[in-house]
Amino acid sequence: MNKSLFTIITFARINTKRFFRDRLSIFFGILFPLIFLFVFGGIFGQNSDVSFRVALINNSDSAFAKDFAKSLKKEKVFDIDAESKTLSAAKEKMIRSQLDAAIILPKDFGTVDAKSKRPMGQAKVYYTQNNEQAGQTLSSLLQASFKSINTKLTGSVDLFTVTGEKLKNKSLSQFDYTFAGLLGFSLLGIGIFGPVNVFPELKKQGILRRLSTTPLKVWQYFSSMAISQTIIGMVSLAVMFAVALSIFKLNMTGNPFELIGFLIVSIVLMLGIGLSIGGWAKNERQAAPLSNILVFPMMFLSGAFFPRFLMPEWLQDASAFLPLTPIIDGIRLIITENAHYVDLLPQLGIMGAWLVIIYIIAFRVFRWE
């Protein structure tokens, strides 16, 4: 076996064994992310809403349509979203599971028919593929409402009807959307806090100083760290996936092998930040503040816990270039929208740029003591 490869594998084995022998490392690397998973899964894993969250888009100027829209807003079963003024805006919210459906009142809704001399119209209900049951139930409720109106106006003739249309898009459950952020949070811990906690301790004990007197090269040591942290990270993420799929019914639609490859690159990217901080810092007092300065903005601005679409546009644009943002976006697209690598070129491009920048910094600032 090549001497360089043997050295890398040996140190990777040592680093991996060190992790699994340390109870504190196991807790923060595997169990701590699981705690967050259960907390957020308990909050978002089940939908306890008793009303339909819908967009009501009235394109008609008729008096009847305006009165009908007002009466619908008073119904407790309908939670009307006042912000969605167009179908495209409503579709975006349906995909994010912020809305169950969209009710469209077309231009001719409520206009008086020339023959019958009575108002007529057909409402339309739009819903996503995996929200079909809610869409059909909503259509039935509207049809029952129209039946009452029809009976009052004519006694039998159906002047007002409703049709449902299933969109090509799929919506995410709240947990589906949150899970990608939880994986991102776990990657922060795996990639950054591991080296940040270990390196200062190894320097304090003089272990790295002794290693510097051997033929071991920095790139070999970094490679061994990348292998060991990838193994540790994949174990942690596998446990999270097992819990998410079995307990919280995660809707996994993407290719698992593409997801594994993406997660490996993500771990290596986050590890670069940890290597930069841990390799530069002489002790814990230097490492801890710097890691917090870098981690907390990423944690709160990259969509780990708070959806980025709720942020102002300028902040969305700025946060898109944080190292963690393309990771979370890519994970979310693969899991929920069956995206492939060709669909993730913007995310992979940003990640590739950060990989180059971060590892150049890591090699330049690393010191053995």
Steps between C-alpha positions, in 0.01 A plus 500: 500500500618852422666657809295822477174307472599273790573806716166661414303180574687446828426848632141479374458182704654666806275808472188286452582281800569810710154633418308182583693453825410849620150505651481879481584493128234235437243710686568822311568331167207255488259534793485882517375538139245227575363708786436786256344253258248382761426856613432632149337174395260531791417856396474452125455125462124511533252747362243596763327772297120477507451735207614519140772753425403631160564784260184666369565672168198693377540602136137604463358850542141380549314592816416133560870399487593772749222394738595134465867579577397694811279215622781247441738704715253483788488119490713344776589201285689727257818678610540752217852618414476871423848523348449262205358720225592281200497130421879493456548648847255246641684215325826599667334487840328169421836344410636618836190361673398845618167454320275199450340627179406802292141600412466694175189699413532566122407824322148386411420367846172649626410675173132490400417246231304648206258205480426420862543858623684361802865515610710195410857384530751223560769523766826310466705335774873443444698260719834316489551130425559388857222725636231340287280397792487855636424636152216256441354564845518873437324455165223302672455772763474769232258286299279462809510877547406555135218246529346707776530815284355318197201381702428852621522648150328236286401200706685252276718643219874502572592859430823477698742206485857422601777298335831385641835492320810321620826684437814325377687618809528320831476685828728446798375419844632733767727222625628424146603864467654516849695174474752637248578782744553248780746310282679828433521567875640150551762562230611814684567295810672217313723715283582799719469420868687170469837645387448820701472297820764238417787706353556739795501200735753313283718813493470537876614140551787548252373221273495714184848634578634144518322413175673794330836329560388197297479476117123566529391776261219747568304383196521140626373601841216701347409209272484261795279748686271526197462121481433456872257793523316373193457158662384658826273742317334233287430291812339801669296595192393138444357488854312826436359366173390176666310695766352746248378224267366264764352739757427827319421348156744709301392522136825398328460528122860548383776257407669379823837445329504856365411623848787300655747650253369850569523447877861380474601816312307705759683336791838566335402865442392556860810316621716754315361774724571291810854425381563870436386607847644205693826502306554873561391524865761440768243418768128480577480872586590587141301221332162535677426872425609472136293188439192665654549811285492283188243240606216714636448715186493183289265330742241778489545638147546180297153357561599247765221603738321791327387485133697745288190600301375680813805730493518832311613454139835672554576264789394197293741607225785554745444179699493293178882520493559370852669155495208327673222645281567298180541189716156535659339603170660205321394249766145636492480484119631142487276368779175673411518585129704208365763743369812362331853640493429680173217685678736596783768669290450842672534339845794280394672801344485699824612197700792439261614861534484480879692169501790662318498816715458325834770237445749758374439685828522176702840408355638850545394553864561148634768472768615193689520682835 
